[in-house]
Amino acid sequence: MAELFASGRLVDLILFLTAIEAVCLVLYWRSRGRGIAPLDLLPNLFAGAFLLLALRLALGGASWELTCGSLAAAGISHIFDLVRRWRR
């Protein structure tokens, strides 16, 4: 299990499952008109996916610029999600 985490393969699996989740939820929304609207769902999923990507990049020895770029993208997605949900 330690090797699965250290190699980043576990993060790859979680990213893959997150992508499948996003596709399934968007398709469900489009076909049934029920569930979570994509504009309400995707910024949250993107924020999490970018955090996972930053972890994957760090575990894989990528440059700090790529890792920081992924963290910045996660922050932007999170802010976008907060702005959309904020109630006055």
Backbone as CSV, one residue per row, in Angstrom:
resi,resn,N_x,N_y,N_z,CA_x,CA_y,CA_z,C_x,C_y,C_z
1,MET,0.825,-1.189,0.000,0.000,0.000,0.000,0.870,1.255,0.000
2,ALA,1.971,1.212,0.730,2.865,2.367,0.788,3.428,2.671,-0.601
3,GLU,3.776,1.634,-1.347,4.315,1.836,-2.702,3.247,2.411,-3.626
4,LEU,2.009,1.970,-3.467,0.908,2.491,-4.283,0.733,3.987,-4.064
5,PHE,0.874,4.427,-2.822,0.764,5.855,-2.510,2.007,6.613,-2.968
6,ALA,3.173,6.099,-2.640,4.427,6.789,-2.956,4.634,6.942,-4.459
7,SER,4.167,5.988,-5.231,4.337,6.062,-6.684,3.343,7.024,-7.329
8,GLY,2.279,7.366,-6.611,1.267,8.250,-7.165,0.142,7.503,-7.859
9,ARG,0.230,6.195,-7.942,-0.801,5.400,-8.628,-2.157,5.508,-7.934
10,LEU,-2.150,5.599,-6.629,-3.406,5.740,-5.892,-4.077,7.061,-6.255
11,VAL,-3.285,8.118,-6.375,-3.825,9.424,-6.764,-4.377,9.350,-8.191
12,ASP,-3.673,8.639,-9.072,-4.174,8.460,-10.439,-5.542,7.795,-10.441
13,LEU,-5.702,6.763,-9.613,-6.980,6.058,-9.522,-8.084,6.988,-9.014
14,ILE,-7.775,7.780,-7.997,-8.778,8.699,-7.449,-9.148,9.766,-8.472
15,LEU,-8.169,10.285,-9.210,-8.463,11.258,-10.269,-9.350,10.642,-11.354
16,PHE,-9.062,9.411,-11.711,-9.868,8.705,-12.709,-11.310,8.535,-12.215
17,LEU,-11.473,8.127,-10.968,-12.815,7.954,-10.413,-13.554,9.287,-10.304
18,THR,-12.835,10.355,-10.013,-13.441,11.686,-9.959,-13.942,12.104,-11.334
19,ALA,-13.161,11.808,-12.367,-13.583,12.132,-13.732,-14.830,11.339,-14.116
20,ILE,-14.870,10.074,-13.766,-16.052,9.250,-14.045,-17.263,9.799,-13.298
21,GLU,-17.067,10.183,-12.047,-18.151,10.769,-11.251,-18.700,12.021,-11.931
22,ALA,-17.817,12.892,-12.378,-18.245,14.133,-13.032,-19.048,13.834,-14.293
23,VAL,-18.553,12.938,-15.121,-19.253,12.588,-16.361,-20.623,12.000,-16.055
24,CYS,-20.688,11.081,-15.107,-21.964,10.447,-14.762,-22.973,11.464,-14.215
25,LEU,-22.525,12.353,-13.350,-23.443,13.334,-12.768,-23.932,14.344,-13.806
26,VAL,-23.056,14.756,-14.704,-23.477,15.684,-15.763,-24.440,14.996,-16.723
27,LEU,-24.145,13.761,-17.108,-25.056,13.023,-17.996,-26.410,12.797,-17.327
28,TYR,-26.411,12.492,-16.047,-27.663,12.308,-15.319,-28.467,13.605,-15.316
29,TRP,-27.786,14.725,-15.072,-28.444,16.030,-15.076,-29.060,16.312,-16.439
30,ARG,-28.313,16.043,-17.489,-28.807,16.332,-18.838,-29.956,15.420,-19.251
31,SER,-29.897,14.169,-18.844,-30.937,13.234,-19.280,-32.212,13.333,-18.437
32,ARG,-32.080,13.601,-17.147,-33.239,13.609,-16.254,-33.642,14.999,-15.767
33,GLY,-32.726,15.959,-15.846,-33.013,17.279,-15.317,-33.059,17.297,-13.799
34,ARG,-32.443,16.303,-13.174,-32.424,16.189,-11.719,-30.991,16.061,-11.248
35,GLY,-30.802,16.257,-9.962,-29.456,16.147,-9.398,-28.849,17.525,-9.216
36,ILE,-27.547,17.598,-9.346,-26.819,18.853,-9.151,-26.497,19.439,-10.516
37,ALA,-26.844,20.699,-10.710,-26.558,21.371,-11.975,-25.045,21.418,-12.194
38,PRO,-24.595,21.191,-13.425,-23.152,21.166,-13.688,-22.420,22.419,-13.214
39,LEU,-23.015,23.589,-13.358,-22.338,24.806,-12.928,-22.192,24.876,-11.406
40,ASP,-23.030,24.156,-10.685,-22.899,24.080,-9.232,-21.943,22.968,-8.809
41,LEU,-21.806,21.960,-9.631,-21.008,20.788,-9.305,-19.545,20.915,-9.732
42,LEU,-19.320,21.338,-10.951,-17.984,21.256,-11.532,-16.915,22.104,-10.846
43,PRO,-17.199,23.333,-10.411,-16.126,24.075,-9.733,-15.612,23.361,-8.485
44,ASN,-16.512,22.733,-7.749,-16.114,21.997,-6.558,-15.266,20.784,-6.936
45,LEU,-15.705,20.034,-7.938,-14.930,18.877,-8.385,-13.579,19.289,-8.954
46,PHE,-13.547,20.397,-9.700,-12.285,20.877,-10.255,-11.306,21.260,-9.147
47,ALA,-11.803,21.917,-8.109,-10.921,22.296,-6.995,-10.275,21.054,-6.384
48,GLY,-11.074,20.049,-6.139,-10.534,18.802,-5.588,-9.593,18.099,-6.543
49,ALA,-9.944,18.084,-7.816,-9.089,17.427,-8.806,-7.746,18.140,-8.943
50,PHE,-7.758,19.465,-8.899,-6.491,20.196,-8.983,-5.628,19.967,-7.744
51,LEU,-6.248,19.815,-6.579,-5.480,19.472,-5.386,-4.859,18.083,-5.520
52,LEU,-5.637,17.143,-6.030,-5.098,15.802,-6.268,-3.974,15.836,-7.302
53,LEU,-4.148,16.639,-8.332,-3.109,16.762,-9.351,-1.829,17.343,-8.752
54,ALA,-1.966,18.340,-7.872,-0.787,18.908,-7.208,-0.072,17.836,-6.385
55,LEU,-0.840,17.012,-5.682,-0.246,15.914,-4.927,0.475,14.959,-5.858
56,ARG,-0.160,14.621,-6.962,0.438,13.693,-7.929,1.730,14.265,-8.499
57,LEU,1.713,15.551,-8.827,2.907,16.189,-9.365,4.037,16.197,-8.337
58,ALA,3.698,16.495,-7.096,4.718,16.518,-6.043,5.303,15.125,-5.810
59,LEU,4.440,14.109,-5.790,4.923,12.740,-5.600,5.766,12.273,-6.782
60,GLY,5.442,12.775,-7.967,6.167,12.364,-9.171,7.430,13.160,-9.429
61,GLY,7.725,14.123,-8.563,8.950,14.887,-8.724,8.875,15.964,-9.793
62,ALA,7.688,16.433,-10.088,7.535,17.492,-11.093,8.095,18.801,-10.543
63,SER,8.251,19.752,-11.425,8.797,21.049,-11.012,7.839,21.743,-10.051
64,TRP,8.405,22.595,-9.227,7.582,23.316,-8.264,6.617,24.265,-8.966
65,GLU,6.991,24.741,-10.161,6.115,25.647,-10.899,4.816,24.946,-11.307
66,LEU,4.928,23.712,-11.783,3.719,22.953,-12.153,2.856,22.665,-10.935
67,THR,3.509,22.278,-9.850,2.771,21.983,-8.626,2.058,23.232,-8.109
68,CYS,2.756,24.364,-8.102,2.135,25.621,-7.660,1.026,26.061,-8.621
69,GLY,1.207,25.814,-9.909,0.157,26.142,-10.875,-1.106,25.350,-10.610
70,SER,-0.936,24.089,-10.272,-2.093,23.253,-9.956,-2.767,23.723,-8.664
71,LEU,-1.975,24.106,-7.679,-2.544,24.641,-6.436,-3.267,25.956,-6.693
72,ALA,-2.717,26.792,-7.556,-3.384,28.054,-7.899,-4.707,27.791,-8.604
73,ALA,-4.718,26.824,-9.514,-5.956,26.481,-10.216,-7.000,25.956,-9.222
74,ALA,-6.559,25.187,-8.222,-7.482,24.708,-7.189,-8.062,25.883,-6.417
75,GLY,-7.229,26.844,-6.087,-7.703,28.023,-5.364,-8.691,28.840,-6.174
76,ILE,-8.415,29.016,-7.452,-9.325,29.769,-8.329,-10.666,29.052,-8.441
77,SER,-10.622,27.731,-8.610,-11.865,26.956,-8.685,-12.651,27.071,-7.386
78,HIS,-11.939,27.030,-6.276,-12.598,27.139,-4.962,-13.245,28.519,-4.806
79,ILE,-12.540,29.564,-5.179,-13.102,30.920,-5.084,-14.326,31.051,-5.980
80,PHE,-14.247,30.535,-7.201,-15.391,30.574,-8.112,-16.587,29.868,-7.484
81,ASP,-16.341,28.720,-6.859,-17.415,27.965,-6.213,-18.009,28.772,-5.048
82,LEU,-17.165,29.386,-4.237,-17.662,30.189,-3.118,-18.481,31.378,-3.583
83,VAL,-18.018,32.067,-4.624,-18.741,33.233,-5.145,-20.116,32.819,-5.638
84,ARG,-20.209,31.676,-6.320,-21.495,31.205,-6.828,-22.463,30.826,-5.707
85,ARG,-21.933,30.308,-4.597,-22.788,29.833,-3.509,-23.087,30.892,-2.450
86,TRP,-22.333,31.976,-2.438,-22.452,32.971,-1.363,-23.854,33.559,-1.310
87,ARG,-24.427,33.590,-0.135,-25.753,34.163,0.089,-25.579,35.489,0.817
88,ARG,-26.348,36.475,0.411,-26.262,37.786,1.072,-27.233,37.893,2.205
